[in-house]
Amino acid sequence: MADEKTPPAAPAADAKPAAKAPKKEKPPALEDKPFTEFIQQHFLPSLEAALKDKGMGDVTLSFAQQPLTVFGITDGEAYWQVKGQWLGDSRQFTIAFTKDSISSPKLFYLADGGSEPSTIEQFMGDERKITLDLMVLYTLQRLNGQKWLVRN
């Protein structure tokens, strides 16, 4: 009879699998940071860099809480606002946040030739998830809609 070798015994089925390493916690998303910190440390620098890439090197961005500066509006309530000015302050745009949150309803208004803004528009109203990249993109798209970034 031929020598038959028995296969080595398989490890016991009831052996416990190796303990899983604890999951590393993800750092919070930029958008989850406190509102003023997000705007000052992330949105303003990103927007300024994007505008400079489009050739607007003289743009000045600011972030302050103040009443809307639109012709005919006498609301008096202070809103957090990102304001951009360039060409010797003859062109300006403003993004106003109705609450202290990037996901709150936002307003957009602008003026050219040193005049006072007269029209308020909804800004990013259809977006469910607001991200830094989307905020910068929408701002650039809106300014390009005015032909302030690129001429046709």
C-alpha positions as CSV (number, residue, x, y, z in Angstrom):
1,M,0.0,0.0,0.0
2,A,1.3,3.5,-0.8
3,D,2.3,5.8,2.0
4,E,-0.5,8.2,2.5
5,K,0.2,11.4,4.2
6,T,-2.5,13.1,6.0
7,P,-2.8,16.8,5.3
8,P,-1.8,19.1,8.2
9,A,-4.7,20.0,10.5
10,A,-6.4,23.2,9.6
11,P,-6.5,25.9,12.3
12,A,-9.4,25.7,14.6
13,A,-12.5,27.3,13.3
14,D,-13.3,28.8,16.6
15,A,-10.1,30.8,16.9
16,K,-10.9,34.5,17.3
17,P,-9.8,36.9,14.5
18,A,-7.2,39.4,15.4
19,A,-8.5,42.4,17.2
20,K,-9.2,45.2,14.7
21,A,-7.2,48.4,15.2
22,P,-9.4,51.3,16.4
23,K,-10.6,53.5,13.6
24,K,-8.8,56.8,13.3
25,E,-11.2,59.7,13.7
26,K,-11.3,61.9,10.7
27,P,-10.5,65.5,11.3
28,P,-13.6,67.7,11.0
29,A,-14.3,69.1,7.5
30,L,-13.3,72.7,6.9
31,E,-17.0,73.6,6.5
32,D,-17.7,72.3,10.1
33,K,-15.4,74.8,11.7
34,P,-16.9,77.8,13.4
35,F,-18.4,80.3,10.9
36,T,-16.0,83.2,11.4
37,E,-13.0,81.0,11.6
38,F,-14.0,79.2,8.3
39,I,-14.6,82.5,6.5
40,Q,-11.4,84.3,7.7
41,Q,-9.0,81.4,7.6
42,H,-10.2,79.5,4.6
43,F,-12.8,81.2,2.4
44,L,-11.1,84.7,2.1
45,P,-7.6,83.3,1.3
46,S,-9.0,80.8,-1.2
47,L,-11.2,83.5,-2.9
48,E,-8.3,86.0,-3.0
49,A,-6.0,83.4,-4.6
50,A,-8.7,82.4,-7.2
51,L,-9.3,86.1,-8.1
52,K,-5.6,86.8,-8.4
53,D,-5.4,83.7,-10.7
54,K,-8.0,85.5,-12.9
55,G,-5.9,88.6,-13.1
56,M,-7.5,90.7,-10.3
57,G,-4.4,91.4,-8.3
58,D,-5.7,94.6,-6.8
59,V,-8.8,93.1,-5.1
60,T,-9.3,93.8,-1.4
61,L,-11.5,91.4,0.5
62,S,-13.0,92.1,3.9
63,F,-15.3,90.3,6.4
64,A,-17.5,92.3,8.8
65,Q,-20.8,92.4,10.4
66,Q,-22.8,95.4,9.2
67,P,-26.2,96.4,7.7
68,L,-26.9,95.9,4.0
69,T,-25.7,98.8,1.9
70,V,-28.2,98.5,-0.9
71,F,-30.2,101.5,-2.2
72,G,-33.6,101.6,-0.7
73,I,-32.9,99.1,2.1
74,T,-33.4,100.5,5.6
75,D,-33.4,97.2,7.5
76,G,-30.7,98.3,9.9
77,E,-30.0,94.7,10.9
78,A,-26.3,93.7,10.8
79,Y,-25.3,90.7,8.7
80,W,-22.0,89.0,8.3
81,Q,-20.7,90.1,4.9
82,V,-17.7,89.3,2.6
83,K,-17.0,92.3,0.5
84,G,-14.6,92.6,-2.4
85,Q,-13.5,95.9,-3.9
86,W,-11.1,96.6,-6.8
87,L,-10.3,99.1,-9.5
88,G,-9.9,101.9,-7.0
89,D,-13.1,100.8,-5.2
90,S,-15.1,101.5,-8.4
91,R,-16.3,97.9,-8.5
92,Q,-17.5,96.0,-5.5
93,F,-19.5,92.8,-4.7
94,T,-20.9,91.6,-1.4
95,I,-22.0,88.2,-0.1
96,A,-24.2,88.6,2.9
97,F,-25.0,85.6,5.3
98,T,-28.4,85.9,6.9
99,K,-27.2,83.8,9.9
100,D,-23.8,82.8,11.4
101,S,-23.5,79.7,9.2
102,I,-22.2,79.0,5.7
103,S,-25.4,76.9,5.1
104,S,-27.7,79.8,5.9
105,P,-29.4,81.7,3.0
106,K,-27.0,84.0,1.3
107,L,-27.5,87.3,-0.6
108,F,-25.3,88.7,-3.3
109,Y,-25.2,92.3,-4.5
110,L,-22.7,94.4,-6.5
111,A,-22.0,97.8,-7.9
112,D,-19.9,99.3,-10.7
113,G,-18.6,102.8,-11.3
114,G,-18.6,103.7,-7.6
115,S,-22.4,103.6,-7.4
116,E,-24.5,102.1,-4.6
117,P,-25.8,98.6,-5.1
118,S,-29.5,98.5,-5.9
119,T,-30.4,94.8,-6.5
120,I,-30.1,91.9,-4.1
121,E,-30.0,88.4,-5.4
122,Q,-30.2,85.0,-3.8
123,F,-26.8,83.3,-3.8
124,M,-26.2,79.5,-3.8
125,G,-29.9,78.9,-2.9
126,D,-30.1,75.5,-4.6
127,E,-27.1,73.9,-3.0
128,R,-27.7,71.4,-0.2
129,K,-24.1,70.8,0.9
130,I,-22.0,74.0,0.9
131,T,-18.3,73.5,0.5
132,L,-15.3,75.8,0.3
133,D,-14.7,74.9,-3.3
134,L,-18.4,75.6,-4.2
135,M,-18.4,78.9,-2.5
136,V,-15.3,80.1,-4.4
137,L,-16.7,78.6,-7.7
138,Y,-20.1,80.3,-7.4
139,T,-18.5,83.6,-6.5
140,L,-16.2,83.4,-9.6
141,Q,-19.2,82.4,-11.8
142,R,-21.3,85.3,-10.6
143,L,-18.5,87.8,-11.2
144,N,-17.8,86.3,-14.6
145,G,-21.5,86.7,-15.4
146,Q,-20.9,90.5,-15.0
147,K,-18.0,90.1,-17.4
148,W,-15.7,91.4,-14.7
149,L,-13.3,88.5,-14.9
150,V,-13.2,87.7,-18.6
151,R,-14.5,89.7,-21.5
152,N,-16.3,88.1,-24.3
